[in-house]
Amino acid sequence: MKRFIGFVKKEFFHIFRDKRSLFILFGMPVAQIMLFGFAITNEINNVDIAILDRSQDTSTKEIISKISESKYFSILQIVKEEAEIEDVFKKGKVKAVLYFEKDFSKKLVKEHTAKVQIVTDATDPNVANTISNYINSILSNYQQEQNRAITLEYQILPQSRMAYNPELKSVYMFVPGVMTVILMLVSAMMTSISITREKELGTMEILLVSPLNPFQVIIGKVFPYIFLSIINAAAIVLLSIFVFHVPVNGSLVLLGLESVLFIVTSLALGILISTISATQQTAMMISLMGLMLPVILLSGFIFPISSMPLPLQLISNIVPAKWFIIIVKGIMLKGVGIHFVWKETLVLFGMTLLFIGLSVKKYKIRLE
């Protein structure tokens, strides 16, 4: 036991002496959660739009006023002719043009119908679709205000309620995903270079002839990073709560335990990469390139897994991040308990045992 404790202390000394490792462990996670939390968003604010008003009557002025007063749009330009629309888009600042037809108010009163064309710059389809939806919402709100005095029989008035995220804040979706990506990449990347560092420094032979068995070496390599990654996870959760105001509706204790389990899973995967890599550079490349794309694309972080082809849906089941994102969203946003996420927890626990078992086996092979 004394030998094992001494080995763990040695690993701590290695980490604290390496300034690059400390930066990756503590600097990168904080910087990434701040950057991703503020930069990654599907909301729009202060989008520049142009107006082509061929009617210039009371109704169009009221609508334009409602749009300009909203925090979502800023009227940058007034267009006089339809031919100018393309030139406006080519300049790159204006993302949408609102085109009111001639005699808008008259048609609204006499024919009960008037047309507004929303022309958007669809070089970014998602942004264009979001802008269109926002403008449609403002127009719908104006229409309801005008129709308050009108009563129609058999009116169907659908009402939508967004559970768990009533304000549709994109940060609610991105923070759990970013938390998962950071813990996965940092944990796996740091441990992936641990054994390969021993090889490059020429100290691997000392481990090979030491009285420590392979399991003790693997656990000794992982243990310091468990402690440091828990500090990272706590910092990320605190930033999520106090900076981005993401609620934790479930148990903080359960969230902490699940985070520790995921950290151990990620560290075990990093150790497995370390045992099969000959150099630190190779280990870094495998952990970065081999994990980053699957974690981002196949975890459900950005793209819904249910929309993917069946082969990719099946492959996503071997990505640990997929299961942890389900757990984090369930605990933080839905307030669920262990009886709702026990299956995902068992999957992560099984993956941890598998990665540690393979690491020990690979390490044994190198002893022969």
TIBA-452608 format. One record per residue (C-alpha): x, y, z; chain. Coordinates in steps of 0.05 Angstrom, whole numbers. Layout:
% TIBA-452608
- east; north; up; chain
- X; Y; Z; A
...
END
This chain:
% TIBA-452608
- east; north; up; chain
- 0; 0; 0; A
- 58; 47; 17; A
- 88; 35; -52; A
- 21; 51; -85; A
- 13; 116; -45; A
- 84; 136; -64; A
- 69; 123; -137; A
- 6; 167; -133; A
- 47; 223; -100; A
- 97; 217; -156; A
- 41; 227; -207; A
- 17; 289; -171; A
- 88; 318; -172; A
- 93; 304; -247; A
- 28; 342; -260; A
- 45; 403; -216; A
- 114; 409; -246; A
- 87; 411; -317; A
- 58; 480; -329; A
- 27; 459; -395; A
- -11; 403; -361; A
- -37; 452; -308; A
- -60; 500; -362; A
- -97; 445; -400; A
- -128; 419; -335; A
- -152; 485; -306; A
- -144; 540; -358; A
- -176; 508; -419; A
- -241; 483; -386; A
- -257; 552; -357; A
- -240; 588; -422; A
- -280; 538; -464; A
- -343; 539; -421; A
- -342; 616; -422; A
- -329; 619; -497; A
- -379; 565; -517; A
- -431; 589; -468; A
- -431; 659; -496; A
- -413; 646; -569; A
- -454; 584; -586; A
- -526; 604; -591; A
- -585; 594; -637; A
- -618; 658; -613; A
- -615; 724; -651; A
- -605; 795; -625; A
- -597; 862; -660; A
- -600; 831; -730; A
- -595; 885; -784; A
- -655; 886; -831; A
- -680; 931; -886; A
- -751; 955; -901; A
- -785; 963; -969; A
- -851; 997; -955; A
- -891; 1010; -1018; A
- -952; 1029; -978; A
- -926; 1075; -923; A
- -992; 1078; -887; A
- -1013; 1072; -814; A
- -1011; 996; -810; A
- -942; 988; -840; A
- -914; 1043; -796; A
- -943; 1008; -734; A
- -912; 941; -754; A
- -845; 973; -770; A
- -847; 1008; -703; A
- -860; 942; -666; A
- -802; 909; -702; A
- -754; 965; -688; A
- -773; 967; -615; A
- -758; 893; -606; A
- -688; 873; -582; A
- -682; 823; -640; A
- -679; 871; -699; A
- -646; 936; -718; A
- -671; 972; -780; A
- -608; 990; -818; A
- -635; 1013; -884; A
- -698; 1035; -921; A
- -703; 1007; -991; A
- -743; 1043; -1044; A
- -744; 994; -1102; A
- -747; 918; -1106; A
- -686; 917; -1151; A
- -644; 943; -1093; A
- -656; 882; -1049; A
- -601; 840; -1081; A
- -550; 896; -1075; A
- -569; 904; -1001; A
- -555; 830; -988; A
- -489; 832; -1026; A
- -461; 884; -978; A
- -467; 830; -924; A
- -495; 870; -865; A
- -570; 862; -877; A
- -596; 792; -863; A
- -670; 804; -882; A
- -714; 852; -920; A
- -787; 863; -900; A
- -827; 879; -963; A
- -897; 910; -954; A
- -942; 910; -1015; A
- -977; 972; -1041; A
- -1043; 994; -1008; A
- -1029; 949; -948; A
- -1080; 981; -900; A
- -1135; 986; -952; A
- -1129; 912; -970; A
- -1127; 895; -896; A
- -1193; 931; -885; A
- -1230; 914; -949; A
- -1203; 845; -966; A
- -1182; 824; -895; A
- -1116; 802; -925; A
- -1051; 839; -938; A
- -984; 811; -958; A
- -916; 820; -926; A
- -857; 785; -958; A
- -798; 766; -914; A
- -736; 760; -957; A
- -678; 729; -918; A
- -605; 716; -933; A
- -605; 640; -933; A
- -530; 631; -940; A
- -538; 609; -868; A
- -604; 570; -870; A
- -612; 563; -794; A
- -604; 638; -782; A
- -651; 654; -840; A
- -704; 606; -812; A
- -697; 636; -742; A
- -704; 707; -769; A
- -766; 688; -808; A
- -797; 656; -747; A
- -783; 717; -703; A
- -814; 765; -754; A
- -874; 719; -763; A
- -883; 720; -688; A
- -883; 796; -686; A
- -933; 800; -744; A
- -977; 748; -710; A
- -976; 789; -646; A
- -996; 852; -684; A
- -1052; 814; -719; A
- -1080; 790; -652; A
- -1080; 861; -625; A
- -1120; 885; -686; A
- -1169; 828; -681; A
- -1187; 834; -607; A
- -1254; 866; -623; A
- -1272; 814; -675; A
- -1307; 751; -652; A
- -1312; 690; -696; A
- -1350; 626; -680; A
- -1312; 561; -670; A
- -1245; 593; -661; A
- -1188; 544; -647; A
- -1134; 579; -607; A
- -1073; 533; -599; A
- -1028; 549; -540; A
- -957; 523; -535; A
- -919; 512; -470; A
- -845; 497; -471; A
- -830; 451; -413; A
- -763; 457; -377; A
- -741; 516; -420; A
- -799; 565; -427; A
- -756; 622; -454; A
- -722; 575; -505; A
- -653; 596; -482; A
- -601; 560; -524; A
- -552; 561; -465; A
- -596; 508; -432; A
- -579; 461; -489; A
- -506; 479; -499; A
- -480; 482; -427; A
- -493; 407; -412; A
- -462; 389; -479; A
- -401; 434; -471; A
- -392; 407; -400; A
- -391; 337; -428; A
- -343; 354; -485; A
- -294; 389; -439; A
- -292; 334; -386; A
- -286; 280; -439; A
- -230; 313; -480; A
- -189; 342; -423; A
- -193; 278; -381; A
- -178; 231; -438; A
- -124; 276; -467; A
- -87; 285; -402; A
- -86; 211; -384; A
- -71; 189; -455; A
- -1; 219; -449; A
- 14; 192; -380; A
- 43; 124; -397; A
- 72; 148; -464; A
- 109; 202; -424; A
- 142; 147; -383; A
- 165; 114; -447; A
- 194; 178; -477; A
- 228; 198; -412; A
- 259; 128; -405; A
- 225; 114; -338; A
- 180; 59; -366; A
- 232; 7; -349; A
- 228; 27; -276; A
- 153; 14; -276; A
- 162; -52; -312; A
- 209; -79; -258; A
- 172; -46; -199; A
- 133; -90; -150; A
- 69; -54; -170; A
- 22; -99; -210; A
- -10; -72; -275; A
- -76; -56; -241; A
- -41; -13; -188; A
- -2; 24; -242; A
- -66; 39; -281; A
- -104; 62; -219; A
- -44; 102; -195; A
- -41; 138; -262; A
- -116; 153; -262; A
- -125; 174; -189; A
- -92; 244; -191; A
- -132; 263; -252; A
- -196; 241; -219; A
- -183; 290; -163; A
- -164; 347; -210; A
- -221; 333; -259; A
- -272; 336; -201; A
- -247; 407; -187; A
- -258; 422; -261; A
- -328; 394; -260; A
- -346; 435; -198; A
- -319; 498; -232; A
- -360; 484; -294; A
- -424; 472; -254; A
- -413; 536; -214; A
- -402; 577; -278; A
- -465; 546; -308; A
- -507; 566; -248; A
- -480; 635; -232; A
- -457; 661; -300; A
- -506; 628; -349; A
- -563; 618; -299; A
- -575; 546; -319; A
- -617; 514; -264; A
- -601; 450; -227; A
- -671; 424; -214; A
- -648; 356; -190; A
- -600; 333; -136; A
- -531; 365; -135; A
- -504; 303; -100; A
- -530; 258; -156; A
- -502; 306; -209; A
- -435; 303; -173; A
- -433; 227; -169; A
- -453; 220; -242; A
- -399; 270; -261; A
- -347; 230; -222; A
- -369; 166; -258; A
- -363; 200; -326; A
- -294; 229; -307; A
- -270; 159; -288; A
- -298; 132; -354; A
- -261; 186; -394; A
- -196; 176; -355; A
- -200; 101; -366; A
- -209; 112; -440; A
- -148; 159; -439; A
- -107; 106; -404; A
- -127; 55; -457; A
- -104; 103; -511; A
- -39; 113; -472; A
- -25; 38; -469; A
- -32; 29; -545; A
- 7; 93; -565; A
- 82; 95; -574; A
- 91; 170; -566; A
- 57; 229; -532; A
- 44; 260; -600; A
- 8; 198; -624; A
- -33; 195; -560; A
- -52; 268; -566; A
- -73; 259; -639; A
- -116; 198; -622; A
- -149; 232; -562; A
- -162; 297; -599; A
- -180; 275; -669; A
- -207; 207; -651; A
- -252; 232; -595; A
- -271; 304; -613; A
- -313; 289; -676; A
- -351; 230; -646; A
- -364; 268; -582; A
- -390; 330; -618; A
- -427; 295; -675; A
- -452; 230; -646; A
- -469; 249; -574; A
- -532; 288; -588; A
- -496; 352; -565; A
- -513; 391; -629; A
- -551; 344; -675; A
- -609; 300; -652; A
- -589; 226; -656; A
- -660; 206; -677; A
- -651; 245; -742; A
- -588; 207; -761; A
- -585; 145; -806; A
- -593; 80; -769; A
- -519; 59; -774; A
- -498; 124; -741; A
- -551; 116; -687; A
- -522; 48; -671; A
- -450; 75; -670; A
- -471; 131; -623; A
- -486; 79; -569; A
- -411; 67; -559; A
- -397; 141; -547; A
- -396; 152; -471; A
- -413; 226; -480; A
- -482; 208; -507; A
- -503; 175; -442; A
- -474; 229; -398; A
- -511; 285; -436; A
- -576; 248; -425; A
- -560; 244; -350; A
- -538; 317; -343; A
- -599; 344; -380; A
- -645; 299; -340; A
- -616; 321; -273; A
- -604; 395; -287; A
- -664; 413; -329; A
- -717; 360; -314; A
- -699; 347; -241; A
- -701; 271; -248; A
- -673; 222; -198; A
- -631; 159; -204; A
- -693; 117; -221; A
- -697; 154; -288; A
- -623; 151; -307; A
- -602; 84; -278; A
- -596; 52; -347; A
- -549; 106; -372; A
- -509; 101; -307; A
- -501; 26; -316; A
- -476; 36; -387; A
- -423; 85; -364; A
- -402; 39; -307; A
- -397; -20; -356; A
- -354; 22; -404; A
- -308; 42; -346; A
- -296; -31; -328; A
- -285; -49; -401; A
- -234; 7; -412; A
- -196; -9; -348; A
- -196; -83; -364; A
- -169; -72; -434; A
- -116; -24; -407; A
- -92; -75; -357; A
- -90; -128; -411; A
- -50; -84; -458; A
- -3; -66; -402; A
- 8; -140; -385; A
- 25; -153; -458; A
- 81; -102; -453; A
- 109; -137; -391; A
- 122; -200; -432; A
END
